[in-house]
Amino acid sequence: MEAEPLLTLARWLSPSYPTGGFNFSGGLETAVAEGQTGPEGLEAWLAGLLAHGGPRNDAIFLHLAHRAAPGELAALAERAEAMAISAERLAEMRQQGAAFAATTHAARGLDLPDLPYPLAVGRAARLAGLPATPAAALFLQSLASNLVQAALRLMPLGQTRGAGIVERLAPLCARLAEETATAGLDDLGTAAFAADIASLRHEVLEPRMFRS
């Protein structure tokens, strides 16, 4: 990619973009509270979530939104929301998508409707003439980075160790972005059962720091 498109995607998916990613743990807070994962198991937990959980669906939806006709977006949004495993996951997708759409419209003037977050990113990339696969890779890496940042508040992980986890997950993010580039609705699904259950149980977790 040329520098300017790459920088655009990096801005959209950076921690400074006001999508509120720091508010959400994707069920990780429950997993830590219940002793399912910790500093030693965090990398495996995140790798499993990326490869077999909601983030893989997110990458598929991002690609689908990138190549969809405008009239197909509403049906895609309905399917994406139906795939949300929990009420918190649904709220996360909606709130981050709305924040992304509002900020990107204000900053770049794109005619971007409120959509679930991965659809909003995919559609924005299409409208801005940016390629979908790098957008999906950066989307997944951003998600992994946000979860590591959540872990830093939940366990004795340390910044250096956390950065190493994100570094080692980068090839997986790139591979998933490539693999989902031609995926369709029939390829949606999850098998990250522990993470899904943790997301559901977070709705009644007390006390808690995160919104999911």
Secondary structure as GFF3:
##gff-version 3
##sequence-region A 1 212
A	DSSP	alpha_helix	3	12	.	.	.	ID=ss1
A	DSSP	three_ten_helix	21	23	.	.	.	ID=ss2
A	DSSP	alpha_helix	28	33	.	.	.	ID=ss3
A	DSSP	alpha_helix	42	52	.	.	.	ID=ss4
A	DSSP	alpha_helix	54	67	.	.	.	ID=ss5
A	DSSP	three_ten_helix	70	72	.	.	.	ID=ss6
A	DSSP	alpha_helix	73	82	.	.	.	ID=ss7
A	DSSP	alpha_helix	87	108	.	.	.	ID=ss8
A	DSSP	alpha_helix	117	127	.	.	.	ID=ss9
A	DSSP	alpha_helix	132	154	.	.	.	ID=ss10
A	DSSP	alpha_helix	159	179	.	.	.	ID=ss11
A	DSSP	three_ten_helix	185	187	.	.	.	ID=ss12
A	DSSP	alpha_helix	193	201	.	.	.	ID=ss13
A	DSSP	three_ten_helix	202	204	.	.	.	ID=ss14
###
